[in-house]
Amino acid sequence: MRDEKPQMTHTERLKNALQHKPGPIPIDFGSTAVTGIHALLVEKLRDYFGLEKRLVKVWEPYQFLGEIEDDLKDAMGIDTVGITPRNTLFGFANENWKEFKTPWGQVVLVSEHFQTKPSPEGGFLIYPCGDTTVSPSGHMPRTGFFFDSIIRQEPIEETNLNVEDNLEEFQPISDEDLIYFASEAKRIEGSGRAVVATFGGTSLGDIALVPGPFLRHPRGIRDVEEWYISLVTRQDFIHKIFSAQTEIALKNLEKIYQKVGDLPQVVFVCGTDFGTQNSQFCSPKTFDSLYAPYYKKINSWIHRNTKWKTFKHCCGSIEVLMKNFIDVGFDIINPVQLSAKGMEPKILKERYGEKLVFWGGGVDTQQTLPFGTREQVRAEVLKNCEIFSKGGGFVFNAVHNIQANVPEENVVEMIEAVREFNGE
């Protein structure tokens, strides 16, 4: 356990961790779409802490993540705040909030563009850009708590594959988006919290984006299975897509930087998963040939021109790819999936802790957090904090988003254990 030290600000805590310096472990929940909390649990946590009764805003409808407002951030000791894209994963802006009753009976606030219809199988269908005149792009099952993408790929004609079709969502940034990012930066500049930004347009091959749930009529390779097949059988075509996406991304980042400057300490670059529970989707050799040239360009531009640290999200068993992530310039790896094969905290910290910041991995979200006792949660959190925080380079988060039916008492125990470790 740490000796008591002078109080550090939220921003100082994160900067300290990013610089691999020992000190209090910063806590992140809610700054990104992969470090959030489900809306149902947000409501339960507000009740637990005795906060003002408010309907929870669903800021990320795809995974049904709830907004963690400042009063809950204070109660949980959260050090971060996020800048997120203007449009959600279903292609509409969060504005003019309205009430929506979920299948589990919770009433939440959603964007006026959040348009659904009952599904024949039960549950709800949701529409891209809120346009109910086109095919739905997401389905929330009757017993589910978030949406699944609906595959809407047209038949593939091998001789007519067009790179432009898979660039539909990778376009020069609009003036509207630039104004939005500038406004968001100004809004949170005085928040006192460390800023984590997601600008979009740099997550090459992210399988959550491939089906185009935000597009009215997605063209190109949009089926998940077909995309993975293409990574083997159409590599020349994938190279053309990634090359074009990267060139657009670099021009967009330059314009965005002119608006937000070095306010963000961290920028979410990539959410592409390469791991399964027991293995990887691709070998280190394939990663180096197919992905590395483009990630290296993006990270190099960021490191040359900004003070941002680059954030790579990747689930699963990816220990064999850690060196590759370092080589292409990623500063941060998230979420550190403890339950996956080969992802032992001690080994990861010893092998890669000098080069990578581990963002997450504070507690297992497949077993311990949802099903363990409070004592088990506390013990695991303290153990992982001890391992990952040595020499700095650790930001506390769980493993991906905390899901709907996790006991709020376990989440509180998790937070209390981090505070205990920090000597607070």
Secondary structure, DSSP 4 states (H G I P E B T S, - for coil): -PPP-----HHHHHHHHHTT--SPPPB-SSSSTTS-BBHHHHHHHHHHTTPPP-PPBEEETTTTEEP--HHHHHHHT--EEEE--SB-TTS-B--S-EEEE-TTS-EEEE-TT--EEE-TTSSEEE-GGG-TTS---EEE-TT-SS-EEPP-PPPP-GGG--GGGGGTT--PPPHHHHHHHHHHHHHHTTS-SEEEEE--S--TT-TTTTT-TT-SS--SS--HHHHHHHHHH-HHHHHHHHHHHHHHHHHHHHHHHHHHTT--SEEEEE----B-SSSBSS-HHHHHHHTHHHHHHHHHHHHHH--PEEEEE--SS-GGGHHHHHHTT--EEE---TTSTT--HHHHHHHHTTT-EEE--SS-TTTHHHHS-HHHHHHHHHHHHHHHTTTS-EEB--SS-B-TTS-HHHHHHHHHHHHHHTT-
